[in-house]
Amino acid sequence: MNPILYLIVPCYNEELVLPKTYQVLCAKIQSMIAHNLIAPTSAIVFVDDGSKDQTWKVLNTLLHNCPPPPKQIL
């Protein structure tokens, strides 16, 4: 059984870099899952720390547009 990896990403006024950060981290997680290094239930957790910009809105948009997790084959 592979370990479950949770990446915790603190966010404060990060609206400009979040889309690229999300894209890069998702690609890395998917690659690690594909290479059987981590469990398919691994995840990225973004934590908004009271941003004054549109960070929360960007995070919600990314959440609603994210692909479904890969199916686990047993």
N, CA, C, O and CB atoms as a CASP TS submission, in Angstrom:
PFRMAT TS
TARGET T0000
AUTHOR 0000-0000-0000
METHOD Language model
MODEL 1
PARENT N/A
ATOM      1  N   MET     1       0.846  -1.185   0.000  1.00  0.00           N
ATOM      2  CA  MET     1       0.000   0.000   0.000  1.00  0.00           C
ATOM      3  C   MET     1       0.888   1.244   0.000  1.00  0.00           C
ATOM      4  O   MET     1       1.816   1.356   0.801  1.00  0.00           O
ATOM      5  CB  MET     1      -0.960   0.001   1.226  1.00  0.00           C
ATOM      6  N   ASN     2       0.596   2.161  -0.895  1.00  0.00           N
ATOM      7  CA  ASN     2       1.367   3.387  -0.992  1.00  0.00           C
ATOM      8  C   ASN     2       0.898   4.407   0.037  1.00  0.00           C
ATOM      9  O   ASN     2      -0.275   4.414   0.411  1.00  0.00           O
ATOM     10  CB  ASN     2       1.268   3.967  -2.397  1.00  0.00           C
ATOM     11  N   PRO     3       1.809   5.277   0.500  1.00  0.00           N
ATOM     12  CA  PRO     3       1.412   6.298   1.472  1.00  0.00           C
ATOM     13  C   PRO     3       0.503   7.344   0.834  1.00  0.00           C
ATOM     14  O   PRO     3       0.585   7.624  -0.361  1.00  0.00           O
ATOM     15  CB  PRO     3       2.649   6.974   2.070  1.00  0.00           C
ATOM     16  N   ILE     4      -0.356   7.906   1.659  1.00  0.00           N
ATOM     17  CA  ILE     4      -1.204   9.015   1.221  1.00  0.00           C
ATOM     18  C   ILE     4      -0.428  10.300   1.489  1.00  0.00           C
ATOM     19  O   ILE     4       0.081  10.511   2.589  1.00  0.00           O
ATOM     20  CB  ILE     4      -2.606   9.015   1.963  1.00  0.00           C
ATOM     21  N   LEU     5      -0.345  11.149   0.482  1.00  0.00           N
ATOM     22  CA  LEU     5       0.365  12.416   0.603  1.00  0.00           C
ATOM     23  C   LEU     5      -0.636  13.558   0.595  1.00  0.00           C
ATOM     24  O   LEU     5      -1.484  13.647  -0.293  1.00  0.00           O
ATOM     25  CB  LEU     5       1.396  12.587  -0.536  1.00  0.00           C
ATOM     26  N   TYR     6      -0.533  14.423   1.579  1.00  0.00           N
ATOM     27  CA  TYR     6      -1.323  15.651   1.611  1.00  0.00           C
ATOM     28  C   TYR     6      -0.355  16.816   1.529  1.00  0.00           C
ATOM     29  O   TYR     6       0.510  16.974   2.390  1.00  0.00           O
ATOM     30  CB  TYR     6      -2.214  15.738   2.903  1.00  0.00           C
ATOM     31  N   LEU     7      -0.501  17.630   0.495  1.00  0.00           N
ATOM     32  CA  LEU     7       0.287  18.851   0.383  1.00  0.00           C
ATOM     33  C   LEU     7      -0.565  19.986   0.936  1.00  0.00           C
ATOM     34  O   LEU     7      -1.653  20.252   0.425  1.00  0.00           O
ATOM     35  CB  LEU     7       0.727  19.129  -1.107  1.00  0.00           C
ATOM     36  N   ILE     8      -0.081  20.651   1.971  1.00  0.00           N
ATOM     37  CA  ILE     8      -0.794  21.773   2.571  1.00  0.00           C
ATOM     38  C   ILE     8      -0.163  23.048   2.032  1.00  0.00           C
ATOM     39  O   ILE     8       1.035  23.277   2.200  1.00  0.00           O
ATOM     40  CB  ILE     8      -0.742  21.723   4.145  1.00  0.00           C
ATOM     41  N   VAL     9      -0.980  23.882   1.379  1.00  0.00           N
ATOM     42  CA  VAL     9      -0.481  25.101   0.746  1.00  0.00           C
ATOM     43  C   VAL     9      -1.156  26.303   1.395  1.00  0.00           C
ATOM     44  O   VAL     9      -2.318  26.588   1.103  1.00  0.00           O
ATOM     45  CB  VAL     9      -0.736  25.083  -0.794  1.00  0.00           C
ATOM     46  N   PRO    10      -0.442  27.015   2.276  1.00  0.00           N
ATOM     47  CA  PRO    10      -1.033  28.224   2.857  1.00  0.00           C
ATOM     48  C   PRO    10      -1.096  29.328   1.808  1.00  0.00           C
ATOM     49  O   PRO    10      -0.157  29.509   1.033  1.00  0.00           O
ATOM     50  CB  PRO    10      -0.221  28.695   4.090  1.00  0.00           C
ATOM     51  N   CYS    11      -2.199  30.061   1.787  1.00  0.00           N
ATOM     52  CA  CYS    11      -2.397  31.115   0.788  1.00  0.00           C
ATOM     53  C   CYS    11      -2.769  32.423   1.469  1.00  0.00           C
ATOM     54  O   CYS    11      -3.658  32.463   2.319  1.00  0.00           O
ATOM     55  CB  CYS    11      -3.488  30.710  -0.226  1.00  0.00           C
ATOM     56  N   TYR    12      -2.088  33.478   1.092  1.00  0.00           N
ATOM     57  CA  TYR    12      -2.451  34.824   1.542  1.00  0.00           C
ATOM     58  C   TYR    12      -2.183  35.780   0.389  1.00  0.00           C
ATOM     59  O   TYR    12      -1.032  36.029   0.032  1.00  0.00           O
ATOM     60  CB  TYR    12      -1.646  35.246   2.833  1.00  0.00           C
ATOM     61  N   ASN    13      -3.246  36.308  -0.186  1.00  0.00           N
ATOM     62  CA  ASN    13      -3.151  37.220  -1.329  1.00  0.00           C
ATOM     63  C   ASN    13      -2.347  36.602  -2.468  1.00  0.00           C
ATOM     64  O   ASN    13      -1.355  37.173  -2.923  1.00  0.00           O
ATOM     65  CB  ASN    13      -2.515  38.545  -0.901  1.00  0.00           C
ATOM     66  N   GLU    14      -2.779  35.446  -2.915  1.00  0.00           N
ATOM     67  CA  GLU    14      -2.061  34.676  -3.936  1.00  0.00           C
ATOM     68  C   GLU    14      -2.840  34.527  -5.238  1.00  0.00           C
ATOM     69  O   GLU    14      -2.532  33.643  -6.037  1.00  0.00           O
ATOM     70  CB  GLU    14      -1.727  33.310  -3.400  1.00  0.00           C
ATOM     71  N   GLU    15      -3.838  35.368  -5.465  1.00  0.00           N
ATOM     72  CA  GLU    15      -4.695  35.174  -6.634  1.00  0.00           C
ATOM     73  C   GLU    15      -3.935  35.127  -7.954  1.00  0.00           C
ATOM     74  O   GLU    15      -4.360  34.431  -8.876  1.00  0.00           O
ATOM     75  CB  GLU    15      -5.710  36.268  -6.695  1.00  0.00           C
ATOM     76  N   LEU    16      -2.841  35.835  -8.068  1.00  0.00           N
ATOM     77  CA  LEU    16      -2.115  35.891  -9.340  1.00  0.00           C
ATOM     78  C   LEU    16      -1.314  34.624  -9.628  1.00  0.00           C
ATOM     79  O   LEU    16      -1.082  34.292 -10.791  1.00  0.00           O
ATOM     80  CB  LEU    16      -1.188  37.080  -9.345  1.00  0.00           C
ATOM     81  N   VAL    17      -0.892  33.920  -8.590  1.00  0.00           N
ATOM     82  CA  VAL    17      -0.041  32.743  -8.803  1.00  0.00           C
ATOM     83  C   VAL    17      -0.769  31.420  -8.580  1.00  0.00           C
ATOM     84  O   VAL    17      -0.236  30.362  -8.915  1.00  0.00           O
ATOM     85  CB  VAL    17       1.153  32.810  -7.890  1.00  0.00           C
ATOM     86  N   LEU    18      -1.958  31.461  -8.028  1.00  0.00           N
ATOM     87  CA  LEU    18      -2.670  30.216  -7.722  1.00  0.00           C
ATOM     88  C   LEU    18      -2.949  29.321  -8.928  1.00  0.00           C
ATOM     89  O   LEU    18      -2.746  28.111  -8.822  1.00  0.00           O
ATOM     90  CB  LEU    18      -3.959  30.543  -7.064  1.00  0.00           C
ATOM     91  N   PRO    19      -3.396  29.839 -10.051  1.00  0.00           N
ATOM     92  CA  PRO    19      -3.656  28.927 -11.178  1.00  0.00           C
ATOM     93  C   PRO    19      -2.408  28.148 -11.601  1.00  0.00           C
ATOM     94  O   PRO    19      -2.491  26.944 -11.848  1.00  0.00           O
ATOM     95  CB  PRO    19      -4.190  29.715 -12.370  1.00  0.00           C
ATOM     96  N   LYS    20      -1.281  28.803 -11.687  1.00  0.00           N
ATOM     97  CA  LYS    20      -0.048  28.112 -12.089  1.00  0.00           C
ATOM     98  C   LYS    20       0.413  27.156 -10.985  1.00  0.00           C
ATOM     99  O   LYS    20       0.833  26.035 -11.272  1.00  0.00           O
ATOM    100  CB  LYS    20       1.071  29.137 -12.414  1.00  0.00           C
ATOM    101  N   THR    21       0.337  27.589  -9.736  1.00  0.00           N
ATOM    102  CA  THR    21       0.716  26.734  -8.614  1.00  0.00           C
ATOM    103  C   THR    21      -0.128  25.468  -8.614  1.00  0.00           C
ATOM    104  O   THR    21       0.390  24.363  -8.454  1.00  0.00           O
ATOM    105  CB  THR    21       0.561  27.485  -7.277  1.00  0.00           C
ATOM    106  N   TYR    22      -1.426  25.639  -8.793  1.00  0.00           N
ATOM    107  CA  TYR    22      -2.354  24.514  -8.834  1.00  0.00           C
ATOM    108  C   TYR    22      -1.992  23.556  -9.969  1.00  0.00           C
ATOM    109  O   TYR    22      -1.952  22.341  -9.775  1.00  0.00           O
ATOM    110  CB  TYR    22      -3.799  25.014  -8.998  1.00  0.00           C
ATOM    111  N   GLN    23      -1.728  24.113 -11.157  1.00  0.00           N
ATOM    112  CA  GLN    23      -1.397  23.304 -12.329  1.00  0.00           C
ATOM    113  C   GLN    23      -0.129  22.486 -12.082  1.00  0.00           C
ATOM    114  O   GLN    23      -0.097  21.290 -12.369  1.00  0.00           O
ATOM    115  CB  GLN    23      -1.220  24.202 -13.567  1.00  0.00           C
ATOM    116  N   VAL    24       0.899  23.118 -11.559  1.00  0.00           N
ATOM    117  CA  VAL    24       2.176  22.434 -11.323  1.00  0.00           C
ATOM    118  C   VAL    24       2.028  21.353 -10.255  1.00  0.00           C
ATOM    119  O   VAL    24       2.516  20.236 -10.433  1.00  0.00           O
ATOM    120  CB  VAL    24       3.259  23.446 -10.904  1.00  0.00           C
ATOM    121  N   LEU    25       1.363  21.674  -9.153  1.00  0.00           N
ATOM    122  CA  LEU    25       1.204  20.692  -8.075  1.00  0.00           C
ATOM    123  C   LEU    25       0.317  19.529  -8.498  1.00  0.00           C
ATOM    124  O   LEU    25       0.606  18.382  -8.157  1.00  0.00           O
ATOM    125  CB  LEU    25       0.620  21.359  -6.834  1.00  0.00           C
ATOM    126  N   CYS    26      -0.750  19.801  -9.230  1.00  0.00           N
ATOM    127  CA  CYS    26      -1.615  18.716  -9.716  1.00  0.00           C
ATOM    128  C   CYS    26      -0.846  17.780 -10.632  1.00  0.00           C
ATOM    129  O   CYS    26      -0.981  16.560 -10.539  1.00  0.00           O
ATOM    130  CB  CYS    26      -2.836  19.285 -10.454  1.00  0.00           C
ATOM    131  N   ALA    27      -0.048  18.347 -11.507  1.00  0.00           N
ATOM    132  CA  ALA    27       0.743  17.517 -12.422  1.00  0.00           C
ATOM    133  C   ALA    27       1.716  16.635 -11.638  1.00  0.00           C
ATOM    134  O   ALA    27       1.904  15.464 -11.970  1.00  0.00           O
ATOM    135  CB  ALA    27       1.517  18.403 -13.431  1.00  0.00           C
ATOM    136  N   LYS    28       2.321  17.189 -10.616  1.00  0.00           N
ATOM    137  CA  LYS    28       3.275  16.421  -9.809  1.00  0.00           C
ATOM    138  C   LYS    28       2.567  15.290  -9.058  1.00  0.00           C
ATOM    139  O   LYS    28       3.046  14.156  -9.038  1.00  0.00           O
ATOM    140  CB  LYS    28       4.003  17.347  -8.810  1.00  0.00           C
ATOM    141  N   ILE    29       1.438  15.602  -8.450  1.00  0.00           N
ATOM    142  CA  ILE    29       0.666  14.581  -7.730  1.00  0.00           C
ATOM    143  C   ILE    29       0.241  13.469  -8.692  1.00  0.00           C
ATOM    144  O   ILE    29       0.389  12.287  -8.380  1.00  0.00           O
ATOM    145  CB  ILE    29      -0.582  15.213  -7.048  1.00  0.00           C
ATOM    146  N   GLN    30      -0.286  13.844  -9.859  1.00  0.00           N
ATOM    147  CA  GLN    30      -0.732  12.845 -10.836  1.00  0.00           C
ATOM    148  C   GLN    30       0.428  11.975 -11.310  1.00  0.00           C
ATOM    149  O   GLN    30       0.266  10.771 -11.509  1.00  0.00           O
ATOM    150  CB  GLN    30      -1.393  13.532 -12.036  1.00  0.00           C
ATOM    151  N   SER    31       1.592  12.584 -11.490  1.00  0.00           N
ATOM    152  CA  SER    31       2.778  11.823 -11.901  1.00  0.00           C
ATOM    153  C   SER    31       3.195  10.830 -10.815  1.00  0.00           C
ATOM    154  O   SER    31       3.533   9.683 -11.107  1.00  0.00           O
ATOM    155  CB  SER    31       3.945  12.779 -12.221  1.00  0.00           C
ATOM    156  N   MET    32       3.168  11.276  -9.580  1.00  0.00           N
ATOM    157  CA  MET    32       3.548  10.398  -8.468  1.00  0.00           C
ATOM    158  C   MET    32       2.556   9.243  -8.324  1.00  0.00           C
ATOM    159  O   MET    32       2.949   8.120  -8.009  1.00  0.00           O
ATOM    160  CB  MET    32       3.626  11.198  -7.150  1.00  0.00           C
ATOM    161  N   ILE    33       1.267   9.522  -8.556  1.00  0.00           N
ATOM    162  CA  ILE    33       0.254   8.462  -8.510  1.00  0.00           C
ATOM    163  C   ILE    33       0.494   7.481  -9.656  1.00  0.00           C
ATOM    164  O   ILE    33       0.458   6.266  -9.461  1.00  0.00           O
ATOM    165  CB  ILE    33      -1.184   9.060  -8.591  1.00  0.00           C
ATOM    166  N   ALA    34       0.738   8.019 -10.851  1.00  0.00           N
ATOM    167  CA  ALA    34       0.958   7.170 -12.025  1.00  0.00           C
ATOM    168  C   ALA    34       2.187   6.275 -11.863  1.00  0.00           C
ATOM    169  O   ALA    34       2.219   5.161 -12.384  1.00  0.00           O
ATOM    170  CB  ALA    34       1.111   8.033 -13.271  1.00  0.00           C
ATOM    171  N   HIS    35       3.188   6.761 -11.146  1.00  0.00           N
ATOM    172  CA  HIS    35       4.399   5.974 -10.918  1.00  0.00           C
ATOM    173  C   HIS    35       4.296   5.111  -9.655  1.00  0.00           C
ATOM    174  O   HIS    35       5.273   4.520  -9.197  1.00  0.00           O
ATOM    175  CB  HIS    35       5.607   6.897 -10.814  1.00  0.00           C
ATOM    176  N   ASN    36       3.075   5.063  -9.113  1.00  0.00           N
ATOM    177  CA  ASN    36       2.798   4.208  -7.951  1.00  0.00           C
ATOM    178  C   ASN    36       3.653   4.570  -6.731  1.00  0.00           C
ATOM    179  O   ASN    36       4.038   3.699  -5.950  1.00  0.00           O
ATOM    180  CB  ASN    36       3.032   2.752  -8.318  1.00  0.00           C
ATOM    181  N   LEU    37       3.943   5.872  -6.580  1.00  0.00           N
ATOM    182  CA  LEU    37       4.731   6.334  -5.441  1.00  0.00           C
ATOM    183  C   LEU    37       3.861   6.755  -4.264  1.00  0.00           C
ATOM    184  O   LEU    37       4.275   6.672  -3.108  1.00  0.00           O
ATOM    185  CB  LEU    37       5.612   7.488  -5.859  1.00  0.00           C
ATOM    186  N   ILE    38       2.645   7.209  -4.577  1.00  0.00           N
ATOM    187  CA  ILE    38       1.707   7.630  -3.536  1.00  0.00           C
ATOM    188  C   ILE    38       0.323   7.074  -3.872  1.00  0.00           C
ATOM    189  O   ILE    38       0.059   6.660  -5.001  1.00  0.00           O
ATOM    190  CB  ILE    38       1.667   9.192  -3.407  1.00  0.00           C
ATOM    191  N   ALA    39      -0.539   7.074  -2.881  1.00  0.00           N
ATOM    192  CA  ALA    39      -1.898   6.551  -3.054  1.00  0.00           C
ATOM    193  C   ALA    39      -2.747   7.495  -3.899  1.00  0.00           C
ATOM    194  O   ALA    39      -2.536   8.707  -3.873  1.00  0.00           O
ATOM    195  CB  ALA    39      -2.564   6.326  -1.690  1.00  0.00           C
ATOM    196  N   PRO    40      -3.700   6.952  -4.643  1.00  0.00           N
ATOM    197  CA  PRO    40      -4.603   7.785  -5.444  1.00  0.00           C
ATOM    198  C   PRO    40      -5.473   8.724  -4.610  1.00  0.00           C
ATOM    199  O   PRO    40      -6.058   9.664  -5.147  1.00  0.00           O
ATOM    200  CB  PRO    40      -5.489   6.906  -6.278  1.00  0.00           C
ATOM    201  N   THR    41      -5.560   8.481  -3.326  1.00  0.00           N
ATOM    202  CA  THR    41      -6.348   9.344  -2.450  1.00  0.00           C
ATOM    203  C   THR    41      -5.543  10.537  -1.948  1.00  0.00           C
ATOM    204  O   THR    41      -6.048  11.330  -1.152  1.00  0.00           O
ATOM    205  CB  THR    41      -6.875   8.548  -1.272  1.00  0.00           C
ATOM    206  N   SER    42      -4.319  10.673  -2.393  1.00  0.00           N
ATOM    207  CA  SER    42      -3.498  11.826  -2.021  1.00  0.00           C
ATOM    208  C   SER    42      -4.160  13.107  -2.515  1.00  0.00           C
ATOM    209  O   SER    42      -4.938  13.078  -3.469  1.00  0.00           O
ATOM    210  CB  SER    42      -2.062  11.696  -2.599  1.00  0.00           C
ATOM    211  N   ALA    43      -3.850  14.241  -1.863  1.00  0.00           N
ATOM    212  CA  ALA    43      -4.547  15.479  -2.206  1.00  0.00           C
ATOM    213  C   ALA    43      -3.704  16.713  -1.901  1.00  0.00           C
ATOM    214  O   ALA    43      -2.718  16.667  -1.165  1.00  0.00           O
ATOM    215  CB  ALA    43      -5.865  15.560  -1.457  1.00  0.00           C
ATOM    216  N   ILE    44      -4.136  17.806  -2.497  1.00  0.00           N
ATOM    217  CA  ILE    44      -3.563  19.117  -2.220  1.00  0.00           C
ATOM    218  C   ILE    44      -4.616  19.884  -1.432  1.00  0.00           C
ATOM    219  O   ILE    44      -5.782  19.931  -1.824  1.00  0.00           O
ATOM    220  CB  ILE    44      -3.146  19.881  -3.549  1.00  0.00           C
ATOM    221  N   VAL    45      -4.206  20.479  -0.330  1.00  0.00           N
ATOM    222  CA  VAL    45      -5.124  21.243   0.512  1.00  0.00           C
ATOM    223  C   VAL    45      -4.638  22.696   0.538  1.00  0.00           C
ATOM    224  O   VAL    45      -3.575  23.000   1.079  1.00  0.00           O
ATOM    225  CB  VAL    45      -5.208  20.639   1.971  1.00  0.00           C
ATOM    226  N   PHE    46      -5.436  23.581  -0.057  1.00  0.00           N
ATOM    227  CA  PHE    46      -5.121  25.006  -0.034  1.00  0.00           C
ATOM    228  C   PHE    46      -5.847  25.632   1.152  1.00  0.00           C
ATOM    229  O   PHE    46      -7.031  25.376   1.367  1.00  0.00           O
ATOM    230  CB  PHE    46      -5.526  25.705  -1.381  1.00  0.00           C
ATOM    231  N   VAL    47      -5.132  26.453   1.920  1.00  0.00           N
ATOM    232  CA  VAL    47      -5.705  27.096   3.095  1.00  0.00           C
ATOM    233  C   VAL    47      -5.585  28.608   2.918  1.00  0.00           C
ATOM    234  O   VAL    47      -4.481  29.153   2.897  1.00  0.00           O
ATOM    235  CB  VAL    47      -4.994  26.620   4.409  1.00  0.00           C
ATOM    236  N   ASP    48      -6.730  29.278   2.791  1.00  0.00           N
ATOM    237  CA  ASP    48      -6.729  30.738   2.646  1.00  0.00           C
ATOM    238  C   ASP    48      -6.698  31.354   4.037  1.00  0.00           C
ATOM    239  O   ASP    48      -7.557  31.076   4.875  1.00  0.00           O
ATOM    240  CB  ASP    48      -7.981  31.236   1.836  1.00  0.00           C
ATOM    241  N   ASP    49      -5.703  32.191   4.269  1.00  0.00           N
ATOM    242  CA  ASP    49      -5.494  32.803   5.586  1.00  0.00           C
ATOM    243  C   ASP    49      -6.026  34.237   5.620  1.00  0.00           C
ATOM    244  O   ASP    49      -5.313  35.160   6.012  1.00  0.00           O
ATOM    245  CB  ASP    49      -4.000  32.788   5.951  1.00  0.00           C
ATOM    246  N   GLY    50      -7.270  34.414   5.212  1.00  0.00           N
ATOM    247  CA  GLY    50      -7.896  35.737   5.288  1.00  0.00           C
ATOM    248  C   GLY    50      -7.397  36.714   4.235  1.00  0.00           C
ATOM    249  O   GLY    50      -7.222  37.898   4.522  1.00  0.00           O
ATOM    250  N   SER    51      -7.169  36.237   3.038  1.00  0.00           N
ATOM    251  CA  SER    51      -6.666  37.093   1.957  1.00  0.00           C
ATOM    252  C   SER    51      -7.585  38.281   1.719  1.00  0.00           C
ATOM    253  O   SER    51      -8.800  38.192   1.893  1.00  0.00           O
ATOM    254  CB  SER    51      -6.512  36.288   0.664  1.00  0.00           C
ATOM    255  N   LYS    52      -6.983  39.394   1.317  1.00  0.00           N
ATOM    256  CA  LYS    52      -7.730  40.621   1.016  1.00  0.00           C
ATOM    257  C   LYS    52      -8.034  40.727  -0.477  1.00  0.00           C
ATOM    258  O   LYS    52      -8.805  41.596  -0.886  1.00  0.00           O
ATOM    259  CB  LYS    52      -6.940  41.856   1.481  1.00  0.00           C
ATOM    260  N   ASP    53      -7.444  39.862  -1.292  1.00  0.00           N
ATOM    261  CA  ASP    53      -7.676  39.887  -2.736  1.00  0.00           C
ATOM    262  C   ASP    53      -8.698  38.814  -3.115  1.00  0.00           C
ATOM    263  O   ASP    53      -9.541  38.452  -2.294  1.00  0.00           O
ATOM    264  CB  ASP    53      -6.346  39.671  -3.512  1.00  0.00           C
ATOM    265  N   GLN    54      -8.636  38.315  -4.317  1.00  0.00           N
ATOM    266  CA  GLN    54      -9.599  37.334  -4.812  1.00  0.00           C
ATOM    267  C   GLN    54      -9.121  35.890  -4.665  1.00  0.00           C
ATOM    268  O   GLN    54      -9.564  35.013  -5.407  1.00  0.00           O
ATOM    269  CB  GLN    54      -9.904  37.613  -6.257  1.00  0.00           C
ATOM    270  N   THR    55      -8.225  35.638  -3.717  1.00  0.00           N
ATOM    271  CA  THR    55      -7.690  34.288  -3.521  1.00  0.00           C
ATOM    272  C   THR    55      -8.804  33.272  -3.327  1.00  0.00           C
ATOM    273  O   THR    55      -8.782  32.214  -3.955  1.00  0.00           O
ATOM    274  CB  THR    55      -6.746  34.258  -2.321  1.00  0.00           C
ATOM    275  N   TRP    56      -9.768  33.564  -2.481  1.00  0.00           N
ATOM    276  CA  TRP    56     -10.836  32.616  -2.191  1.00  0.00           C
ATOM    277  C   TRP    56     -11.657  32.309  -3.451  1.00  0.00           C
ATOM    278  O   TRP    56     -12.011  31.156  -3.699  1.00  0.00           O
ATOM    279  CB  TRP    56     -11.747  33.167  -1.084  1.00  0.00           C
ATOM    280  N   LYS    57     -11.950  33.329  -4.228  1.00  0.00           N
ATOM    281  CA  LYS    57     -12.705  33.142  -5.467  1.00  0.00           C
ATOM    282  C   LYS    57     -11.926  32.262  -6.444  1.00  0.00           C
ATOM    283  O   LYS    57     -12.502  31.375  -7.074  1.00  0.00           O
ATOM    284  CB  LYS    57     -13.026  34.502  -6.113  1.00  0.00           C
ATOM    285  N   VAL    58     -10.630  32.503  -6.572  1.00  0.00           N
ATOM    286  CA  VAL    58      -9.789  31.691  -7.456  1.00  0.00           C
ATOM    287  C   VAL    58      -9.775  30.240  -6.978  1.00  0.00           C
ATOM    288  O   VAL    58      -9.888  29.321  -7.789  1.00  0.00           O
ATOM    289  CB  VAL    58      -8.346  32.257  -7.512  1.00  0.00           C
ATOM    290  N   LEU    59      -9.637  30.032  -5.679  1.00  0.00           N
ATOM    291  CA  LEU    59      -9.633  28.668  -5.133  1.00  0.00           C
ATOM    292  C   LEU    59     -10.948  27.956  -5.429  1.00  0.00           C
ATOM    293  O   LEU    59     -10.950  26.784  -5.803  1.00  0.00           O
ATOM    294  CB  LEU    59      -9.381  28.696  -3.616  1.00  0.00           C
ATOM    295  N   ASN    60     -12.056  28.653  -5.263  1.00  0.00           N
ATOM    296  CA  ASN    60     -13.361  28.050  -5.568  1.00  0.00           C
ATOM    297  C   ASN    60     -13.483  27.698  -7.042  1.00  0.00           C
ATOM    298  O   ASN    60     -14.031  26.650  -7.384  1.00  0.00           O
ATOM    299  CB  ASN    60     -14.492  28.996  -5.168  1.00  0.00           C
ATOM    300  N   THR    61     -12.983  28.554  -7.913  1.00  0.00           N
ATOM    301  CA  THR    61     -13.017  28.274  -9.344  1.00  0.00           C
ATOM    302  C   THR    61     -12.171  27.047  -9.665  1.00  0.00           C
ATOM    303  O   THR    61     -12.599  26.173 -10.418  1.00  0.00           O
ATOM    304  CB  THR    61     -12.523  29.491 -10.145  1.00  0.00           C
ATOM    305  N   LEU    62     -10.984  26.983  -9.101  1.00  0.00           N
ATOM    306  CA  LEU    62     -10.107  25.830  -9.326  1.00  0.00           C
ATOM    307  C   LEU    62     -10.766  24.553  -8.816  1.00  0.00           C
ATOM    308  O   LEU    62     -10.695  23.512  -9.470  1.00  0.00           O
ATOM    309  CB  LEU    62      -8.743  26.039  -8.636  1.00  0.00           C
ATOM    310  N   LEU    63     -11.395  24.627  -7.669  1.00  0.00           N
ATOM    311  CA  LEU    63     -12.059  23.456  -7.093  1.00  0.00           C
ATOM    312  C   LEU    63     -13.148  22.934  -8.021  1.00  0.00           C
ATOM    313  O   LEU    63     -13.259  21.727  -8.234  1.00  0.00           O
ATOM    314  CB  LEU    63     -12.655  23.798  -5.723  1.00  0.00           C
ATOM    315  N   HIS    64     -13.942  23.827  -8.565  1.00  0.00           N
ATOM    316  CA  HIS    64     -15.055  23.398  -9.408  1.00  0.00           C
ATOM    317  C   HIS    64     -14.608  22.950 -10.791  1.00  0.00           C
ATOM    318  O   HIS    64     -15.378  22.317 -11.514  1.00  0.00           O
ATOM    319  CB  HIS    64     -16.055  24.512  -9.541  1.00  0.00           C
ATOM    320  N   ASN    65     -13.386  23.267 -11.166  1.00  0.00           N
ATOM    321  CA  ASN    65     -12.884  22.877 -12.478  1.00  0.00           C
ATOM    322  C   ASN    65     -11.857  21.752 -12.408  1.00  0.00           C
ATOM    323  O   ASN    65     -11.310  21.345 -13.433  1.00  0.00           O
ATOM    324  CB  ASN    65     -12.278  24.069 -13.166  1.00  0.00           C
ATOM    325  N   CYS    66     -11.595  21.253 -11.215  1.00  0.00           N
ATOM    326  CA  CYS    66     -10.545  20.232 -11.100  1.00  0.00           C
ATOM    327  C   CYS    66     -11.054  18.887 -11.602  1.00  0.00           C
ATOM    328  O   CYS    66     -12.226  18.552 -11.433  1.00  0.00           O
ATOM    329  CB  CYS    66     -10.063  20.107  -9.638  1.00  0.00           C
ATOM    330  N   PRO    67     -10.163  18.124 -12.219  1.00  0.00           N
ATOM    331  CA  PRO    67     -10.565  16.811 -12.723  1.00  0.00           C
ATOM    332  C   PRO    67     -10.847  15.849 -11.575  1.00  0.00           C
ATOM    333  O   PRO    67     -10.312  16.021 -10.480  1.00  0.00           O
ATOM    334  CB  PRO    67      -9.480  16.233 -13.639  1.00  0.00           C
ATOM    335  N   PRO    68     -11.678  14.843 -11.811  1.00  0.00           N
ATOM    336  CA  PRO    68     -11.944  13.865 -10.754  1.00  0.00           C
ATOM    337  C   PRO    68     -10.677  13.062 -10.446  1.00  0.00           C
ATOM    338  O   PRO    68      -9.812  12.911 -11.309  1.00  0.00           O
ATOM    339  CB  PRO    68     -13.100  12.915 -11.166  1.00  0.00           C
ATOM    340  N   PRO    69     -10.570  12.555  -9.232  1.00  0.00           N
ATOM    341  CA  PRO    69      -9.400  11.751  -8.901  1.00  0.00           C
ATOM    342  C   PRO    69      -9.365  10.490  -9.750  1.00  0.00           C
ATOM    343  O   PRO    69     -10.408   9.995 -10.180  1.00  0.00           O
ATOM    344  CB  PRO    69      -9.396  11.390  -7.411  1.00  0.00           C
ATOM    345  N   PRO    70      -8.164   9.971  -9.993  1.00  0.00           N
ATOM    346  CA  PRO    70      -8.073   8.754 -10.815  1.00  0.00           C
ATOM    347  C   PRO    70      -8.734   7.573 -10.118  1.00  0.00           C
ATOM    348  O   PRO    70      -8.759   7.492  -8.889  1.00  0.00           O
ATOM    349  CB  PRO    70      -6.604   8.421 -11.128  1.00  0.00           C
ATOM    350  N   LYS    71      -9.263   6.669 -10.912  1.00  0.00           N
ATOM    351  CA  LYS    71      -9.879   5.459 -10.367  1.00  0.00           C
ATOM    352  C   LYS    71      -8.790   4.526  -9.864  1.00  0.00           C
ATOM    353  O   LYS    71      -7.758   4.344 -10.509  1.00  0.00           O
ATOM    354  CB  LYS    71     -10.759   4.749 -11.433  1.00  0.00           C
ATOM    355  N   GLN    72      -9.034   3.954  -8.729  1.00  0.00           N
ATOM    356  CA  GLN    72      -8.073   3.003  -8.175  1.00  0.00           C
ATOM    357  C   GLN    72      -8.384   1.626  -8.743  1.00  0.00           C
ATOM    358  O   GLN    72      -9.518   1.149  -8.678  1.00  0.00           O
ATOM    359  CB  GLN    72      -8.118   2.990  -6.609  1.00  0.00           C
ATOM    360  N   ILE    73      -7.368   1.006  -9.293  1.00  0.00           N
ATOM    361  CA  ILE    73      -7.529  -0.328  -9.875  1.00  0.00           C
ATOM    362  C   ILE    73      -6.998  -1.348  -8.874  1.00  0.00           C
ATOM    363  O   ILE    73      -5.847  -1.280  -8.444  1.00  0.00           O
ATOM    364  CB  ILE    73      -6.783  -0.448 -11.255  1.00  0.00           C
ATOM    365  N   LEU    74      -7.846  -2.277  -8.518  1.00  0.00           N
ATOM    366  CA  LEU    74      -7.448  -3.300  -7.543  1.00  0.00           C
ATOM    367  C   LEU    74      -7.160  -4.597  -8.234  1.00  0.00           C
ATOM    368  O   LEU    74      -6.810  -5.580  -7.581  1.00  0.00           O
ATOM    369  CB  LEU    74      -8.528  -3.504  -6.487  1.00  0.00           C
TER
END
